[in-house]
Amino acid sequence: MHLIMHIPETQPKPNLFFGSVQYLSAQKETPLKRIFENPYEVNLEESFQLLIGFCTQHSDELLQLFQTKSVQTNEVQRASYLYPIFSEIAEEAKLPLSLLEIGTSAGLLLNLDGYRYEIEQEPPISFGNENSPLTLFAKNYGTPITSVKSLNIVHRFGIDLNIIDLQDSDEYLWLKSLIWPEQIIRKENLAKAMVIHRQYSKLLLTGDFRNLIPPLFENHELQNSQIIIFHTHVANQFSATLKSELLVLLQQLSHIHSIYHIYNNMYDKDLHVDFIDAGITRTVKILENTDGHGKYFRWN
């Protein structure tokens, strides 16, 4: 469809296209809206024709969304592998944690200690907040995790070019629309995570991380904590120059305070855990072939 040609090159085209269609159709009483609400009861040919008709009728509105919206999924399921990583870091550092997420979207991963986790492995393991209304399930295909201790998080910072405010019903609808219609569990997880989100204090900053991160290192309250800077499925939207600038920035800041850097999509799809201190970077852990939605990972 010619509409897709108008999506900016910096955005994943299928995600922005279908997210925009789902978002727009949710606000209109159309047959396509009913299909999205009941994705398992559809005729594929009929639904395809409805999609074409909807896009033709609402092409101007879709073109506007392509220029004003961006793909900012906030998949809480990824916390299933981040939590045990953070727990290991806390054990090693013997300090409480200060979290800083680049590309934070709505900031839901900053609340990862508010969720409960059930990890399928041999033997299975559970951890996190036992009283949480949200339980996240994941499979570990790697070395079994034997122990995960509770997290002591003292500071939570999130940076994004466009922070999503979950108190705004329209912005919540956009975040929900970025989830494929048939992935009902992900939408249910988002709804539960939104309730938990209100219970955690955090600082969400709008802007370029190159400008916003350095002043945070001037905060003397961070000195008695271990700083973790992380980003998942964000760097695929970075240019090669921006990736290089991020790494140089972290090396410079590590002369002020040591940093754990957790990331993927910088060089490959694996999840990397690096420790940076006094300008020197050391690889701590690499989780290979970690699922993009956090459904499975390979611990080591």
C-alpha positions in Angstrom: 0.0 0.0 0.0 1.3 3.4 -0.9 0.5 4.7 2.6 3.4 2.8 4.1 5.8 4.7 1.8 5.1 7.8 3.9 6.3 6.3 7.2 9.6 7.8 8.3 12.6 5.6 7.7 13.5 5.8 11.4 10.3 4.0 12.4 9.5 0.2 12.0 7.0 0.4 9.2 4.7 -2.6 10.1 4.5 -1.5 13.8 3.7 2.1 13.1 1.2 1.2 10.3 -0.8 -1.4 12.2 -0.6 0.6 15.4 -2.0 3.6 13.7 -4.8 1.6 12.1 -5.7 0.0 15.4 -5.5 3.3 17.2 -7.7 5.1 14.7 -10.3 2.3 14.3 -10.7 2.1 18.1 -12.1 5.6 18.0 -14.7 4.9 15.3 -17.6 2.5 15.2 -16.6 0.4 12.2 -16.5 -3.3 11.3 -12.7 -3.2 11.5 -12.9 -2.1 15.2 -15.1 -5.1 16.0 -12.5 -7.4 14.3 -9.7 -6.0 16.4 -11.8 -6.6 19.5 -12.5 -10.2 18.5 -9.4 -11.2 16.5 -10.1 -15.0 16.7 -13.5 -14.8 15.0 -12.6 -13.3 11.6 -12.6 -14.2 7.9 -9.1 -13.3 6.6 -10.3 -12.2 3.1 -13.2 -10.2 4.5 -11.0 -8.5 7.2 -8.3 -7.7 4.5 -11.0 -5.9 2.4 -12.2 -4.0 5.4 -8.6 -3.0 6.1 -8.2 -1.6 2.6 -11.5 0.2 2.8 -10.6 1.7 6.1 -7.2 2.9 5.0 -8.7 4.4 1.8 -11.4 6.2 3.7 -9.1 7.5 6.5 -5.8 8.0 4.6 -5.4 11.6 5.6 -5.7 10.8 9.3 -3.3 7.9 9.0 -0.7 10.0 7.2 -0.9 12.5 10.1 -0.4 9.7 12.6 2.7 8.5 10.7 4.2 11.9 11.2 3.2 12.6 14.8 3.4 9.1 16.5 6.3 6.8 17.0 6.7 3.2 18.0 7.2 3.1 21.7 6.1 -0.3 23.0 6.6 -0.7 26.7 6.7 -4.5 27.1 6.7 -5.3 30.8 7.4 -9.0 30.1 11.1 -8.0 29.5 11.3 -7.5 33.2 11.4 -11.3 33.6 15.1 -11.3 32.6 16.0 -7.8 33.8 15.0 -8.5 37.4 17.5 -11.4 37.9 20.2 -9.4 36.2 19.6 -6.4 38.5 19.6 -8.8 41.5 23.0 -10.2 40.5 24.3 -6.6 40.1 23.0 -5.6 43.5 24.7 -8.6 45.1 28.0 -7.8 43.4 27.9 -4.1 44.2 26.6 -4.5 47.7 24.6 -1.3 47.1 21.0 -0.2 46.5 20.3 0.5 42.8 19.6 3.7 40.8 17.9 2.8 37.5 18.1 4.9 34.4 16.2 3.7 31.3 16.8 5.2 27.9 13.7 5.0 25.6 11.5 4.5 28.7 8.2 5.2 26.9 5.8 5.2 29.9 8.4 3.9 32.4 6.8 0.6 33.2 10.1 -1.3 33.3 11.2 1.0 36.1 8.6 -0.6 38.3 10.0 -4.2 37.8 10.1 -4.8 41.6 6.3 -4.3 41.7 5.7 -7.5 39.6 5.7 -11.2 40.4 7.6 -13.6 38.2 7.1 -17.3 37.4 10.1 -18.7 35.4 9.7 -22.1 33.7 13.0 -24.0 34.1 14.1 -27.1 36.0 13.4 -26.6 38.8 11.0 -23.7 38.3 11.6 -20.5 40.3 9.4 -17.6 41.3 10.5 -14.2 42.7 9.4 -10.6 42.9 6.5 -9.1 44.7 4.4 -11.9 46.0 1.4 -9.6 46.4 1.5 -8.1 43.0 -1.7 -8.2 40.8 0.6 -8.9 37.8 2.4 -12.1 37.4 4.8 -12.4 34.4 5.6 -15.9 33.0 8.7 -16.7 31.0 10.8 -19.7 30.0 14.5 -20.0 30.8 16.3 -22.2 28.2 19.7 -21.7 29.7 21.4 -22.5 33.0 18.8 -22.7 35.8 18.5 -19.6 38.0 19.0 -20.7 41.6 18.4 -17.6 43.6 17.0 -14.1 43.0 17.0 -11.7 45.9 14.7 -8.7 46.4 15.7 -5.4 44.9 16.4 -2.2 46.8 15.8 0.6 44.2 16.4 4.1 45.5 16.1 6.1 42.3 14.2 5.6 39.1 14.9 7.8 36.0 13.4 7.4 32.5 14.4 9.3 29.4 12.5 9.4 26.1 12.0 11.9 23.3 8.3 11.5 23.9 7.2 10.3 27.4 3.9 8.5 27.4 1.6 9.7 30.2 -0.6 6.8 31.2 -2.9 9.1 33.0 -3.9 10.4 29.5 -6.5 8.1 28.1 -5.4 8.9 24.5 -1.7 8.1 25.2 -2.7 4.9 26.9 -4.8 3.9 23.8 -1.7 4.5 21.6 0.4 2.3 23.8 -2.3 -0.4 23.7 -2.7 -0.1 19.9 1.0 -1.0 19.4 0.2 -4.5 20.7 -1.1 -6.9 18.0 -4.8 -7.5 18.4 -4.5 -11.3 19.0 -1.9 -10.8 21.8 -4.6 -10.4 24.5 -2.3 -11.4 27.4 0.1 -8.5 26.6 -2.8 -6.1 26.7 -4.0 -7.5 30.0 -0.5 -7.2 31.4 -0.4 -3.5 30.2 -3.6 -2.8 32.0 -2.4 -4.3 35.3 1.0 -2.6 35.0 -0.6 0.7 34.6 -2.3 0.4 38.0 1.0 -0.6 39.6 2.7 2.3 37.8 0.9 4.8 39.9 2.4 3.4 43.1 6.0 4.1 42.2 7.8 7.4 42.3 10.0 8.1 39.4 11.4 11.0 37.3 10.5 10.8 33.6 12.4 13.3 31.5 11.6 14.3 27.9 14.5 15.0 25.6 17.8 13.7 24.2 19.7 11.4 26.5 23.0 13.1 25.5 21.8 16.2 27.3 19.8 14.7 30.1 22.1 12.0 31.5 25.2 14.1 32.4 23.4 16.3 34.9 22.0 13.3 36.7 25.6 12.2 37.6 26.0 15.5 39.5 23.4 14.3 42.0 25.3 13.4 45.1 22.5 11.2 46.3 23.5 8.7 43.6 27.0 8.2 45.0 25.8 5.6 47.6 24.0 3.5 45.0 24.9 1.4 41.9 23.9 3.1 38.7 22.3 0.9 36.0 21.7 2.4 32.6 19.5 0.1 30.4 17.6 0.1 27.2 15.8 -2.8 25.4 14.8 -2.8 21.7 15.5 0.9 21.5 19.0 1.1 19.9 17.6 -0.3 16.6 16.2 3.2 16.1 19.7 4.8 16.7 22.0 5.8 14.0 25.6 4.4 14.0 26.8 7.8 15.1 24.3 8.0 18.0 25.3 4.5 19.2 28.9 5.6 19.2 28.1 8.8 21.1 26.2 6.8 23.7 29.2 4.5 24.4 31.6 7.5 24.6 29.3 9.3 26.9 29.1 6.3 29.3 32.9 5.9 29.3 33.3 9.6 30.2 30.7 9.4 33.0 32.2 6.2 34.4 35.1 8.4 35.7 32.5 10.0 38.0 30.6 6.8 38.9 30.8 3.2 37.8 28.0 2.1 35.5 26.3 -1.2 34.5 25.1 -0.9 30.9 22.4 -3.3 29.9 21.3 -3.3 26.2 20.5 -5.0 23.0 20.3 -4.0 19.3 23.5 -2.1 19.5 25.5 -4.7 17.6 23.2 -7.7 17.6 19.9 -9.0 19.1 21.6 -10.5 22.2 21.2 -8.9 25.6 24.5 -7.5 26.9 25.5 -6.6 30.4 28.7 -4.5 30.6 30.4 -2.9 33.6 32.1 0.4 32.9 34.5 2.0 35.4 37.1 4.7 34.9 36.6 4.5 31.2 37.2 0.7 31.0 34.4 -1.5 29.7 34.1 -5.2 30.8 31.6 -7.7 29.5 29.8 -9.3 32.4 27.1 -11.4 30.8 25.5 -12.0 27.4 22.1 -13.6 27.0 21.8 -15.0 23.5 18.6 -14.9 21.4 16.4 -13.3 24.1 12.8 -13.0 22.9 11.8 -9.5 22.0 8.7 -9.7 24.2 10.5 -11.4 27.1 8.7 -14.7 26.7 11.9 -16.6 26.9 15.7 -16.1 27.5 18.8 -18.2 28.0 20.4 -17.6 31.4 24.2 -18.1 31.9 
